[in-house]
Amino acid sequence: MHVRHRTGISGVAELERLTSHLLRAPLPGDGHSAWDMWLLSGYGPQRFRIAFRVDHAQLDGVGAAHTALGLLADTPCAGPRLLEPSSPSIAGFVHLARDLTRSLHPARVRHHAAACPGGQVRFAHAQLNEEEVRARADILGVNVNDACLAALALALGAWQKRCLAGMRRRDIPAFVPMSTRQAHERYAAGNRLAAYRLLLPCTAGTLAEAADQVRRQTTAARNCRRRESGRAALNYLPLPLGLAGTRLLSHPTRVPVVASSITFPEAPVCFGARPVGASMFCDLRTGSLGYMSFTRVAGTVRCGVAFDARNPGLQAVPDDWSDICRSGT
């Protein structure tokens, strides 16, 4: 593990610039494992940021979270939920086939293509108290994650209205990863992911309308055991077919947004300190609009957006998400 310490950071603005730089900085090579950790300090009294970076081919988000906790937590604590063994379903396979069919058609949202890896990727985030988001979700009759996705959809709708002049708003297909890691795979190398296609209702008139559209889609994926069926398909299909299906389902011209979420049920203590927030971040694939993430830890929910510098209007999406969650409109 490469551990690097950067101190003397002048303030939060420099901290955020450095974090964005880490999105495009190369991982260790020359025979070393493709992961490292940065300790960023000096920008405030008794405050520091830890950036744990790993090649996505080496670990998925939940695997990276458990590995980071194993390396960093002062005492053992619970990590993100792991999948309980259960059977796939015919309905889940049908749901998967439907998503693959829909992914044959390019998305109709026009934007600047993202830079190739190593390009000018930037990162922005906004954070709310989890109880505030939960209260809004209760009013809407959905869970916290559905409320976050609905507010994100409206924030992306506002971005289209503000930055894509002369073009009408469109709903945006998103690639939603689902961890299939089980307890015996807690620290296993490689990806343990299934995914489904979610149409973000960016054209909805209200947050309640957007939340209802999101809820219907997430409930359908959950009820048909899409996660379990996706795991079974990847385990038992011939490797070339599995790879081809994954590439189609995640192709950035067909699903220009990745919408990922992760929850830490217990706040870890690292170097004697508890976190005030956390973010997932990821480099962009060519043609992607952005990587959107929701990270819940220590009573907070953070919306993070990794975006190409040629789409500067996306900088405002996390703040718009926060405002929409608070106001309900």
Salt bridges, closest charged atoms under 4 A:
GLU14 OE2 - ARG6 NH2 3.81
GLU16 OE2 - ARG49 NH2 3.18
GLU16 OE2 - HIS125 NE2 3.30
ASP36 OD2 - ARG4 NH1 3.02
ASP36 OD2 - ARG53 NH2 2.79
ASP60 OD2 - ARG181 NE 3.01
ASP99 OD2 - HIS95 ND1 3.85
ASP99 OD1 - ARG98 NH2 3.69
ASP99 OD2 - ARG226 NH1 2.77
GLU130 OE2 - ARG134 NH2 2.81
GLU130 OE2 - ARG296 NH2 2.90
GLU131 OE2 - ARG134 NE 3.96
GLU132 OE2 - ARG326 NE 3.27
GLU185 OE2 - HIS184 NE2 3.77
GLU185 OE2 - ARG192 NE 3.26
GLU185 OE1 - ARG231 NH1 3.13
ASP212 OD1 - ARG215 NH2 2.53
ASP212 OD2 - ARG216 NE 3.29
ASP308 OD1 - ARG310 NE 3.14
ASP320 OD2 - ARG162 NH2 3.27
